[in-house]
């Protein structure tokens, strides 16, 4: 039963040695963003306003939109949830972390070293604070990726578990389960938006620390 539950996250459908789930995910994202550049829209006007603002606004909105689209696509039937896999979330988080980490050391090496020891730390605790701050910086891509993956996986597993029990129930309990699933879908919509916002916000905060 556990294998059946996690089979909804198994991207093994293939054609001509290509993973159809991954290919369909890329195609949907390409077509989704293509519409905003081809036609005049409110979103395009919004992007024009962003380009007049700071580069951090563009970075924040770009990351949030990419994660949000992936989260939303997983809510549709028979569409692969990319952000429920550690490979996707870790690749995105690790790339962003390495980018701003390397930039921080090259641009502000003195501030990076000073950031390892908070202001007011006693002399005896400074070596321990350096170790703790170093570990906290290193595990940031892990916490970013695991948080997003776990939140996107938990709701899908719960909905799948409730759906699998409908086969052995009568009409009354089935209607109740359907209502619960509708409520869970609303919660999943909220989780998809919140997790995209949290992911983009944390990346922005980490970047500001290095800047």
C-alpha positions in Angstrom: 0.0 0.0 0.0 2.9 2.4 0.8 4.3 1.8 -2.7 1.0 2.6 -4.2 0.8 5.9 -2.3 4.2 7.0 -3.3 3.6 5.9 -6.9 2.0 9.3 -7.6 5.5 10.8 -7.2 7.2 8.3 -9.4 8.3 9.9 -12.7 8.8 6.6 -14.6 6.5 7.0 -17.6 8.7 6.9 -20.6 8.6 7.1 -24.3 11.7 6.7 -26.6 13.9 6.7 -23.4 12.5 10.0 -22.3 10.8 10.6 -19.0 7.4 11.9 -20.1 6.6 13.5 -16.7 9.7 15.6 -16.8 9.3 16.6 -20.4 5.6 17.5 -19.9 6.6 19.7 -16.9 9.1 21.6 -19.0 6.7 22.0 -21.9 3.9 23.4 -19.7 6.3 25.9 -18.1 7.6 27.0 -21.5 4.1 27.5 -22.9 2.9 29.2 -19.7 5.5 31.9 -19.7 5.4 32.3 -23.5 1.8 33.7 -23.4 2.9 36.5 -21.2 5.6 37.7 -23.6 3.7 37.2 -26.8 0.5 39.0 -25.8 0.1 42.3 -24.1 -1.2 41.6 -20.6 -1.3 42.9 -17.1 1.4 40.6 -16.1 3.7 42.1 -18.8 2.9 45.6 -17.5 3.8 44.3 -14.0 7.1 43.1 -15.3 7.9 46.4 -16.9 7.3 48.1 -13.5 9.6 45.5 -11.8 12.4 46.3 -14.3 12.3 49.9 -13.2 12.8 48.8 -9.5 15.7 47.0 -7.9 17.1 43.8 -9.1 16.0 42.0 -5.9 12.3 42.6 -6.9 12.9 40.8 -10.2 14.7 37.9 -8.4 12.0 37.5 -5.8 9.1 37.5 -8.3 11.0 35.2 -10.7 11.7 32.6 -8.1 8.2 32.8 -6.6 6.5 32.5 -9.9 8.6 29.5 -11.0 7.9 27.6 -7.7 4.3 28.6 -7.7 3.6 27.3 -11.2 5.2 24.0 -10.3 3.2 23.8 -7.1 -0.1 24.6 -8.9 0.5 22.1 -11.7 0.8 19.3 -9.2 -2.8 20.0 -8.1 -4.2 19.0 -11.5 -5.0 15.3 -12.2 -2.3 13.3 -14.0 0.2 16.1 -13.9 3.6 15.5 -12.4 4.5 17.5 -9.2 8.0 18.7 -9.8 8.5 20.3 -6.4 7.6 17.1 -4.6 11.0 15.7 -5.6 14.2 16.5 -3.7 16.1 16.5 -7.0 14.2 19.5 -8.2 14.1 21.5 -5.0 17.7 20.7 -4.1 18.9 21.7 -7.6 17.2 25.1 -7.3 18.1 25.8 -3.7 21.7 24.7 -4.2 22.2 26.8 -7.3 20.8 29.9 -5.6 22.8 29.3 -2.4 26.1 28.7 -4.2 25.5 31.9 -6.3 25.0 34.3 -3.4 27.5 32.5 -1.2 30.3 32.9 -3.7 29.2 36.4 -4.5 29.3 37.3 -0.8 32.8 36.1 -0.3 34.2 37.8 -3.4 32.3 41.1 -2.9 32.2 41.4 0.9 34.7 38.9 2.4 35.3 41.1 5.5 31.5 41.3 6.2 31.2 37.6 5.7 33.9 36.9 8.3 32.3 39.4 10.7 28.9 37.8 10.2 30.3 34.5 11.7 30.6 36.2 15.1 27.4 38.1 16.2 27.9 41.4 18.0 28.3 41.1 21.8 29.5 37.5 21.8 31.8 36.7 24.7 35.4 35.9 23.8 35.1 32.3 25.1 32.1 31.6 22.9 33.5 33.0 19.7 35.0 29.7 18.4 31.7 27.9 19.0 29.7 30.7 17.3 32.0 30.4 14.3 31.3 26.7 14.0 27.5 27.2 14.6 27.2 30.0 12.1 29.2 28.0 9.5 27.0 25.0 9.9 23.8 27.1 9.7 25.1 28.6 6.4 26.0 25.2 4.9 22.6 23.6 5.7 20.6 26.4 4.2 20.0 24.7 0.8 19.1 21.5 2.6 16.4 23.2 4.8 15.1 25.1 1.8 14.7 22.1 -0.4 13.4 19.7 2.3 10.8 22.2 3.5 9.4 22.7 0.1 9.4 19.0 -0.8 7.9 17.9 2.5 5.0 20.4 2.4 4.2 19.5 -1.2 4.3 15.8 -0.6 2.3 15.6 2.6 -1.0 17.0 1.2 -0.8 14.8 -1.9 -0.2 11.7 0.2 -3.2 12.5 2.4 -5.5 13.0 -0.6 -4.3 9.8 -2.2 -4.8 7.9 1.0 -8.3 9.1 1.4 -9.1 8.3 -2.3 -7.8 4.7 -1.9 -10.3 4.1 0.9 -13.3 5.0 -1.2 -13.3 1.6 -3.0 -14.5 -0.2 0.1 -17.0 2.2 1.5 -20.7 2.9 0.9 -22.2 6.0 -0.6 -22.6 8.0 2.6 -18.9 7.8 3.8 -17.8 8.4 0.2 -19.7 11.7 0.0 -18.1 12.7 3.3 -14.6 11.8 2.0 -15.2 13.8 -1.2 -16.1 16.9 0.9 -13.0 16.4 3.0 -10.9 16.1 -0.2 -12.4 19.3 -1.5 -11.4 21.0 1.8 -7.9 19.5 1.5 -7.6 20.8 -2.1 -8.4 24.3 -0.8 -5.7 23.9 1.8 -3.3 22.6 -0.8 -3.9 25.8 -2.9 -3.0 27.8 0.2 0.1 25.7 0.9 1.3 26.1 -2.7 1.1 29.8 -2.5 2.6 30.0 1.0 5.5 27.7 0.2 6.4 29.6 -2.9 6.4 32.8 -0.9 8.4 31.3 1.9 11.0 29.9 -0.5 11.4 33.2 -2.4 11.5 35.2 0.8 14.2 33.1 2.5 16.3 33.2 -0.6 16.0 37.0 -0.6 16.8 37.2 3.1 19.9 35.0 2.6 21.0 37.2 -0.3 20.6 40.4 1.7 22.8 38.9 4.5 25.6 38.4 2.0 25.2 41.7 0.3 
